[in-house]
């Protein structure tokens, strides 16, 4: 066996493996910074092995320079150990590691200084040994270089070995594995010192350095990077396949000789194994590209990836309302399917939102009421997918599942926002009610004093004062009603007698009409309903006085499962500026002497009954208010 060739082959393999591993670690150090010094360690190992190879090819100066730079190897490894092992304040026995961490830059600088001195001083010589033309031997200052390297390496291993006490579980196992593997590597590498010590031993341990490098890196990152575990799994598979191939090659060689095929039997076994290994490596390298090509041919279209699904989730989560979610979904799914898709979001039969772009391919997400306690259950359906390939159909189904999750999340977010809004509104009403009660108390005291003082003035002036006092008292009462907490006492009562009693208060010259089925009942608070109708009638009477042909008409009935009460009059039409969301706001009034709270109180009472009030245009009646109230008893807030 040519020992020189074997030595050169193994060191060349170690150098290439170390260089590739260093680059790989440097790339992953973007996410795991602790790997950066380990990448430097691998680079220095590649340089150290390259120095030995350079000596074998008569490149004496580069070879010595690279080998004498070996203090940088343990220096980088010490940097890695100090970063990998973290200590806690409750571990005083490891405080020295923290002290070393503070001076790690100086240790690296010291290693660089030792390397520079080694290059400037006589530190090495070469001689023929073990059939190799030259072999590296330490000399002069090189012994200091060697001692410094060994001490630094022992320090790095001691940091790892003692640092294992700082951890439990997988991290501790990893630290122990790194420490033991690195210790073995130190022993393997120092075997090249034997000739320098006068020991005529061939450095057999150095031939195992490629395996040491793989074990070291795997022990470091196996608990941190999933890609390393996948690589180790494939490497183990290839190793088992290689061993089986070796046995199969030996079996084929012997069988072909028995069957009279001397040509193949005469080929050396190592050549057969080498050729078979090359074919195995080629097949392994071509497996993934061939598999992807087959998937593209059999299942054409976009290929789903984790990055694509993650991007979909992030973009859909940005939607703040239903329409924005539908539009965002239509934009996201259009590109992978290479055609427009109409997105529809429904709650039962009610359309929540729909993307503006129409298409024959429709993706609908529907909220179905599953049970009283479980709430809505979201489901998706695809219409028009017959023209999609299997891959595109799978893509649409995966996207539909993500859209279902996004709809459920948006519904929860909107419900939470509405609950917070109602809570703030309730809190605001409580505060407003307390403030109104305090103001009413403070205002009524001076008003009573003014009322008593007016008794001493003449009758005409006293009449004016009493009129204004009544107006102020009515304003205070309205403010208390509007700002106070709405307490309802609902009962079932007939509506017609209540309306008739209020219509009898119409002033002279105002005609009243009532159209209502006899026996129409309403479940509500009769006092509050009377207050609503009284406010509406008073507003109408204020504008109908002294109007020729003035008429107030009330219509009521059950329409579409609710009680509708229409209050109409032929007085002057309302100002157009009030109809744009201003009519039922407080302190908005066009009536002389009005408080501006009448219609706001009406709206609040009706909403407390879970109803609504609106002003409608009517071709006959200039003013038309419509009250919508539940016809069936429900929960009243």
C-alpha positions in Angstrom: 0.0 0.0 0.0 1.3 3.4 -0.9 1.2 5.2 2.4 2.1 8.6 0.9 -0.8 8.4 -1.5 -3.2 7.3 1.3 -2.0 10.2 3.5 -2.4 12.7 0.7 -5.8 11.4 -0.3 -7.3 11.5 3.2 -5.9 15.0 4.0 -7.2 16.2 0.7 -10.6 14.8 1.5 -10.5 16.5 4.9 -9.5 19.8 3.5 -12.3 19.8 0.9 -14.9 18.7 3.5 -13.7 21.3 6.0 -13.9 24.1 3.4 -17.4 23.1 2.3 -18.5 22.7 5.9 -17.1 26.1 6.8 -19.0 27.8 4.0 -22.2 25.9 5.0 -21.9 27.0 8.6 -21.1 30.6 7.6 -24.3 30.6 5.6 -26.5 29.3 8.4 -24.8 31.7 10.9 -27.2 34.3 9.7 -29.8 32.6 11.9 -27.4 30.9 14.4 -24.6 33.4 15.1 -22.9 30.9 17.4 -21.9 28.9 14.3 -19.7 31.7 12.9 -16.6 30.9 15.0 -17.1 27.2 14.2 -17.0 28.1 10.5 -13.6 29.8 11.2 -12.4 26.7 12.9 -13.4 24.6 9.8 -11.6 27.1 7.5 -8.4 26.9 9.5 -8.6 23.1 9.5 -8.9 23.2 5.7 -5.8 25.5 5.6 -3.9 23.2 8.0 -4.6 20.1 5.9 -3.8 22.2 2.8 -0.4 23.0 4.3 0.5 19.3 4.6 -0.6 18.8 1.0 1.5 21.7 -0.2 4.6 20.1 1.4 4.0 16.9 -0.6 4.2 18.9 -3.8 7.4 20.8 -2.9 5.6 24.0 -1.9 7.6 24.3 1.3 7.0 27.9 2.2 3.2 27.9 1.7 3.0 24.6 3.5 5.0 25.8 6.6 3.0 29.0 6.7 -0.3 27.2 6.7 0.7 24.6 9.3 2.2 27.2 11.6 -1.1 29.0 11.6 -2.6 26.1 13.6 -3.0 28.2 16.8 -6.0 29.9 15.1 -7.8 26.6 15.1 -8.2 26.2 18.9 -8.6 30.0 19.1 -11.7 29.9 16.9 -12.9 26.8 18.7 -12.5 28.5 22.1 -14.6 31.4 20.7 -17.3 28.9 19.7 -17.2 27.2 23.2 -17.5 30.5 25.0 -20.5 31.5 22.9 -22.1 28.1 23.0 -21.9 27.8 26.8 -23.9 30.4 28.6 -23.8 30.7 32.4 -26.3 31.9 34.9 -25.7 34.2 38.0 -26.8 31.3 40.3 -23.8 29.2 39.1 -20.7 30.8 40.7 -18.6 27.8 40.0 -18.7 28.7 36.3 -17.9 32.4 36.8 -14.5 31.9 35.3 -16.1 31.1 32.0 -17.8 34.6 32.1 -14.4 36.1 32.8 -12.8 34.3 29.8 -15.7 35.5 27.7 -14.8 39.1 28.5 -11.2 38.6 27.3 -11.9 36.3 24.3 -10.9 39.0 21.8 -7.5 39.3 23.5 -7.0 35.5 23.3 -7.7 35.6 19.6 -5.3 38.5 19.2 -2.7 36.5 21.1 -3.1 33.6 18.8 -2.5 35.9 15.8 0.6 37.3 17.5 2.0 33.7 18.0 1.4 32.9 14.4 3.2 36.0 13.2 6.2 35.3 15.5 6.2 31.7 14.2 6.4 33.0 10.6 9.2 35.4 11.5 11.3 32.9 13.6 12.9 29.5 12.6 10.0 27.3 13.7 9.9 24.3 11.4 11.9 21.9 9.2 11.0 19.1 6.8 12.5 15.7 6.1 11.6 12.6 4.1 9.6 10.1 6.2 7.3 7.1 5.7 7.9 7.1 2.0 6.8 10.7 1.7 9.3 13.2 0.2 8.8 15.7 3.0 7.1 15.7 6.4 6.6 18.6 8.8 8.7 18.7 12.0 8.6 21.4 14.7 11.9 23.2 15.5 12.9 26.4 17.4 10.0 28.7 18.1 7.7 26.1 16.7 7.7 24.3 20.0 6.2 27.4 21.6 3.7 27.5 18.8 2.8 23.8 19.5 2.6 24.3 23.3 0.3 27.4 22.9 -1.9 25.5 20.5 -2.3 22.5 22.8 -3.0 24.6 25.9 -5.6 26.7 24.0 -7.3 23.6 22.7 -7.3 22.0 26.2 -8.9 25.3 27.6 -11.6 25.2 24.9 -12.4 21.6 25.8 -12.4 22.3 29.5 -14.9 25.2 28.9 -17.2 22.7 27.2 -16.8 19.9 29.7 -17.4 22.1 32.7 -20.1 24.1 30.9 -22.3 20.9 30.7 -23.4 21.6 34.3 -25.2 24.7 33.1 -27.8 22.8 31.1 -30.3 19.9 31.3 -31.8 17.7 28.6 -30.9 17.9 25.0 -28.6 20.9 25.3 -26.5 19.1 28.0 -26.3 16.0 25.7 -25.1 18.2 22.9 -22.4 19.9 25.0 -21.1 16.5 26.2 -21.1 15.2 22.6 -19.2 18.2 21.4 -16.7 18.0 24.2 -16.0 14.3 23.6 -15.9 14.6 19.8 -13.5 17.6 20.0 -11.3 15.8 22.4 -11.0 12.8 20.0 -10.2 15.3 17.2 -7.4 16.9 19.3 -5.8 13.5 19.8 -6.1 12.6 16.1 -4.5 15.9 15.0 -1.6 15.7 17.5 -0.5 12.4 16.0 1.4 14.4 13.4 3.7 15.6 16.2 5.2 12.0 16.7 8.1 12.5 14.3 9.0 15.8 15.9 9.3 14.0 19.2 11.6 11.4 17.6 8.9 8.7 17.4 9.1 6.8 14.1 5.4 6.2 14.0 3.2 6.7 11.0 0.4 9.2 11.8 -2.4 6.7 11.3 -5.0 8.7 13.4 -4.7 11.6 10.9 -6.4 9.4 8.3 -9.6 9.5 10.3 -9.9 13.3 10.4 -12.7 13.5 7.7 -15.0 11.4 10.0 -14.0 13.6 13.0 -15.1 16.7 11.2 -18.5 15.3 10.3 -19.1 14.1 13.9 -18.1 17.4 15.4 -20.4 19.5 13.2 -23.3 17.1 13.7 -22.9 17.1 17.5 -23.0 20.9 17.5 -26.0 21.6 15.3 -28.1 18.4 15.5 -30.4 20.0 18.1 -30.6 23.4 16.4 -31.0 22.9 12.6 -33.5 20.5 11.1 -31.4 20.5 7.9 -28.6 18.8 9.7 -30.8 16.0 10.8 -32.1 15.5 7.3 -28.5 15.5 6.0 -27.4 12.9 8.6 -30.4 10.8 7.7 -29.4 10.8 4.0 -25.8 10.2 4.8 -26.7 7.1 6.8 -28.9 5.9 4.0 -26.0 6.4 1.5 -23.6 4.6 3.8 -25.9 1.6 4.2 -26.5 1.5 0.4 -22.7 1.7 -0.2 -22.0 -1.3 2.1 -24.7 -3.3 0.4 -23.3 -2.3 -3.0 -19.9 -3.5 -1.9 -21.2 -6.9 -0.9 -23.2 -7.1 -4.1 -20.2 -6.2 -6.2 -18.1 -8.9 -4.5 -20.9 -11.4 -5.0 -21.4 -10.6 -8.7 -17.6 -10.8 -9.3 -17.4 -14.3 -7.8 -20.6 -15.5 -9.6 -19.6 -14.2 -13.0 -16.3 -16.2 -12.7 -18.3 -19.3 -11.9 -20.6 -18.8 -14.9 -17.7 -18.5 -17.4 -17.5 -14.7 -17.7 -13.7 -14.1 -17.1 -13.8 -10.6 -18.5 -15.8 -9.2 -15.6 -14.3 -11.6 -13.1 -10.8 -10.4 -14.0 -11.7 -6.7 -13.1 -10.2 -5.9 -9.7 -12.8 -5.8 -7.0 -11.9 -2.2 -6.0 -12.5 -1.0 -9.5 -15.9 -2.6 -9.6 -16.7 -1.1 -6.3 -15.5 2.3 -7.4 -17.5 2.2 -10.6 -20.6 1.1 -8.8 -20.1 3.8 -6.1 -19.9 6.4 -8.8 -23.2 5.1 -10.4 -24.8 5.2 -6.9 -23.7 8.7 -6.3 -24.9 9.8 -9.7 -28.3 8.1 -9.1 -28.6 9.8 -5.7 -27.7 13.2 -7.1 -30.2 12.8 -10.0 -33.0 11.5 -7.8 -34.3 14.9 -6.6 -34.2 16.7 -10.0 -35.8 13.7 -11.7 -38.5 13.6 -9.0 -39.3 17.3 -9.5 -39.4 16.9 -13.2 -41.8 14.0 -13.0 -44.1 16.0 -10.6 -44.1 18.9 -13.1 -45.0 16.6 -16.0 -47.7 14.6 -14.1 -49.0 17.4 -12.0 -48.5 20.7 -14.0 -49.0 24.0 -12.3 -47.7 25.8 -9.3 -46.1 23.8 -6.6 -47.2 24.5 -3.0 -44.5 25.5 -0.6 -44.3 26.4 3.0 -43.2 29.9 2.1 -46.2 30.4 -0.2 -48.7 29.2 2.5 -47.0 31.4 5.1 -47.2 34.4 2.8 -50.9 33.7 2.3 -51.5 33.6 6.0 -49.7 36.9 6.6 -51.5 38.8 3.8 -54.9 37.5 4.8 -54.3 38.4 8.4 -53.9 42.1 7.4 -57.6 42.5 6.4 -59.6 44.7 8.7 -63.1 44.1 7.3 -65.0 41.6 5.1 -64.6 43.5 1.8 -60.9 44.0 2.3 -60.5 40.2 3.1 -62.4 39.3 -0.1 -60.4 41.6 -2.3 -57.1 40.5 -0.7 -58.0 36.8 -1.2 -58.9 37.4 -4.9 -55.5 39.0 -5.5 -53.5 36.2 -3.7 -55.2 33.3 -5.5 -55.2 34.8 -8.9 -51.5 34.4 -9.5 -51.1 30.7 -8.6 -54.2 29.7 -10.5 -53.3 31.9 -13.5 -56.9 33.1 -13.8 -59.3 35.4 -11.9 -61.3 34.0 -9.0 -64.5 35.6 -7.6 -64.4 35.5 -3.8 -67.7 35.5 -1.9 -68.0 35.7 1.9 -71.5 34.8 3.3 -73.1 34.4 6.6 -76.0 32.1 6.0 -77.9 33.7 3.1 -76.5 37.2 3.8 -73.7 38.3 1.6 -71.0 39.9 3.8 -68.6 40.8 1.0 -67.7 39.9 -2.6 -64.6 40.7 -4.7 -65.3 43.2 -7.5 -63.8 41.0 -10.2 -66.3 38.5 -11.7 -65.2 35.1 -12.9 -66.7 31.7 -13.7 -64.4 30.2 -11.0 -65.9 31.1 -7.6 -64.6 30.4 -4.1 -67.3 30.9 -1.5 -66.8 30.8 2.3 -70.0 30.4 4.2 -70.7 30.7 7.9 -73.3 28.2 9.0 -75.0 28.3 12.4 -73.9 24.9 13.9 -75.6 25.1 17.3 -76.7 27.5 20.0 -73.4 27.1 21.9 -70.9 26.5 19.2 -71.6 29.6 17.1 -70.8 29.8 13.4 -68.9 27.1 11.5 -67.1 28.3 8.4 -67.0 26.1 5.3 -65.7 26.7 1.8 -66.9 25.6 -1.6 -65.4 25.9 -5.1 -67.7 26.3 -8.1 -66.3 25.9 -11.7 -63.2 24.0 -10.8 -63.8 21.3 -13.5 -61.2 23.0 -15.7 -58.4 22.9 -13.1 -55.6 20.4 -13.1 -55.2 18.3 -9.9 -52.4 20.5 -8.6 -54.3 23.7 -9.2 -57.4 22.2 -7.6 -55.3 21.2 -4.6 -53.9 24.7 -4.4 -57.4 26.2 -4.5 -58.5 23.8 -1.7 -55.5 24.7 0.5 -56.2 28.4 0.0 -59.9 27.8 0.8 -58.9 26.2 4.1 -56.7 29.2 4.9 -59.5 31.6 4.0 -61.9 29.7 6.3 -59.4 30.2 9.2 -59.0 33.9 8.3 -62.8 34.4 8.2 -63.2 32.9 11.7 -60.3 35.0 13.0 -61.8 38.2 11.5 -65.2 37.4 12.9 -63.7 37.0 16.4 -61.8 40.3 16.0 -64.8 42.2 14.8 -67.0 40.8 17.7 -64.3 41.7 20.2 -64.1 45.2 18.8 -67.9 45.6 18.9 -68.0 44.4 22.5 -65.3 46.9 23.5 -67.2 49.6 21.7 -70.4 48.8 23.5 -68.6 48.6 26.8 -67.1 52.1 26.2 -70.5 53.5 25.2 -72.1 52.0 28.3 -69.4 53.5 30.5 -69.8 56.8 28.7 -73.6 56.8 29.3 -73.1 56.0 33.0 -70.7 58.9 33.3 -73.0 61.2 31.3 -76.0 60.2 33.5 -74.1 61.0 36.7 -73.0 64.4 35.2 -76.6 65.2 34.1 -78.0 64.3 37.5 -75.5 66.6 39.2 -76.1 69.4 36.8 -79.9 69.1 37.2 -79.6 69.3 40.9 -77.4 72.4 40.7 -79.6 74.1 38.1 -82.9 73.5 39.8 -81.9 75.3 43.0 -81.3 78.7 41.4 -84.4 78.2 39.2 -86.6 77.7 42.3 -85.1 80.9 43.8 -85.9 82.8 40.6 -89.4 81.4 40.6 -90.0 82.6 44.2 -88.5 86.0 43.5 -90.8 86.5 40.5 -93.8 86.6 42.8 -93.1 90.3 43.7 -93.0 91.6 40.1 -95.9 92.7 37.9 -98.1 90.0 36.2 -96.8 90.5 32.7 -93.2 90.1 33.7 -94.0 87.2 36.0 -95.7 85.4 33.1 -92.5 85.8 30.9 -90.4 84.5 33.8 -92.6 81.5 34.4 -92.6 80.6 30.7 -88.8 80.6 30.6 -88.6 78.6 33.9 -90.9 75.9 32.5 -88.7 75.8 29.3 -85.6 75.4 31.5 -87.3 72.7 33.6 -88.3 70.8 30.5 -84.8 71.0 29.1 -83.4 69.6 32.4 -86.0 66.8 32.3 -85.1 65.9 28.7 -81.4 65.9 29.6 -82.0 63.5 32.4 -84.0 61.2 30.2 -81.4 61.2 27.4 -78.3 60.9 29.7 -79.7 58.6 32.3 -79.7 54.8 32.2 -82.7 53.5 30.3 -84.7 51.2 32.6 -87.5 49.4 30.7 -90.5 47.6 32.2 -92.0 45.8 29.2 -95.6 44.5 29.4 -98.2 43.4 26.8 -100.7 46.3 26.1 -103.0 47.5 23.4 -101.6 50.3 21.3 -104.8 51.9 20.0 -106.1 53.4 23.4 -102.7 54.9 24.1 -102.5 56.6 20.7 -106.1 57.9 20.9 -105.5 59.5 24.3 -102.5 61.4 22.9 -104.3 62.5 19.7 -107.0 64.1 21.8 -104.4 66.7 23.0 -104.2 68.1 19.5 -104.6 71.9 19.4 -107.5 73.6 17.7 -107.3 73.7 14.0 -105.2 70.5 13.7 -107.2 67.5 12.3 -106.1 64.0 13.5 -106.5 60.6 11.7 -105.8 57.1 13.0 -105.7 53.9 11.0 -104.9 50.9 13.2 -106.4 47.4 13.5 -108.4 46.9 16.7 -106.6 44.8 19.3 -103.1 45.5 18.0 -100.8 44.6 20.9 -97.2 45.6 21.6 -94.9 44.2 24.2 -92.9 47.2 25.4 -92.7 49.7 28.2 -96.0 51.7 27.7 -94.6 54.8 29.6 -91.6 55.0 27.2 -93.7 54.4 24.1 -96.0 57.2 25.3 -93.0 59.4 25.7 -91.9 58.6 22.1 -95.3 59.4 20.6 -95.7 62.5 22.7 -92.4 63.9 21.5 -93.3 63.2 17.9 -96.8 64.7 18.2 -95.5 67.8 20.1 -93.0 68.4 17.3 -95.7 68.0 14.7 -98.2 70.3 16.6 -95.5 73.0 16.9 -95.2 73.2 13.1 -98.9 72.6 12.3 -100.4 75.4 14.4 -102.0 78.1 12.3 -101.4 76.1 9.1 -104.5 75.8 6.8 -105.7 72.2 6.4 -103.2 71.0 9.1 -103.5 67.2 9.7 -101.6 64.6 11.8 -102.1 61.0 10.8 -101.0 57.8 12.6 -100.9 54.4 10.9 -99.9 51.1 12.5 -99.9 47.5 11.6 -97.8 44.3 11.5 -95.5 44.1 8.4 -92.8 41.5 7.9 -92.9 40.2 11.4 -92.6 43.6 13.1 -94.9 46.4 14.3 -94.6 49.5 12.2 -96.0 52.9 13.4 -96.1 55.7 10.9 -96.5 59.3 12.2 -97.3 61.6 9.3 -98.2 65.3 9.0 -98.6 67.8 6.2 -96.5 70.5 7.8 -93.4 72.1 6.2 -90.8 69.5 5.0 -87.7 69.0 7.1 -84.5 70.8 6.2 -82.4 68.6 3.8 -79.3 69.2 5.9 -81.0 67.4 8.8 -81.7 64.2 6.8 -78.0 63.4 6.3 -77.5 61.6 9.6 -78.2 64.7 11.8 -81.9 64.3 12.5 -81.6 62.1 15.6 -78.5 63.6 17.1 -78.8 65.6 20.3 -79.1 69.4 20.3 -80.0 69.6 16.6 -83.4 71.4 16.4 -85.1 73.8 14.0 -88.1 74.3 16.3 -88.4 77.6 18.1 -88.1 76.9 21.9 -87.1 73.3 21.4 -84.4 71.6 23.5 -82.9 69.7 20.6 -83.2 66.4 22.6 -86.7 65.3 21.6 -85.8 63.1 18.6 -82.6 62.0 20.2 -84.6 60.7 23.2 -87.1 59.0 20.8 -84.2 57.2 18.9 -82.7 56.1 22.2 -85.9 54.6 23.6 -86.7 52.8 20.3 -83.2 51.3 20.2 -83.5 50.2 23.8 -86.6 48.2 22.6 -84.4 46.6 19.9 -86.2 48.6 17.2 -85.3 51.5 14.9 -86.7 54.8 13.7 -86.3 56.5 10.4 -87.6 59.4 8.3 -89.0 58.4 4.9 -90.0 60.4 1.9 -93.7 60.2 1.1 -95.4 61.7 -2.0 -98.4 62.9 0.0 -97.0 63.7 3.5 -94.0 66.0 3.7 -93.0 64.6 7.1 -93.1 60.9 7.7 -91.5 59.1 10.7 -91.6 55.3 10.8 -91.1 53.3 14.0 -90.0 49.6 13.7 -90.6 47.5 16.9 -90.4 43.8 17.4 -93.8 42.1 17.2 -92.6 39.1 19.3 -91.2 39.3 22.8 -87.4 39.2 22.8 -84.6 40.1 25.2 -84.9 43.9 25.8 -81.7 45.7 27.0 
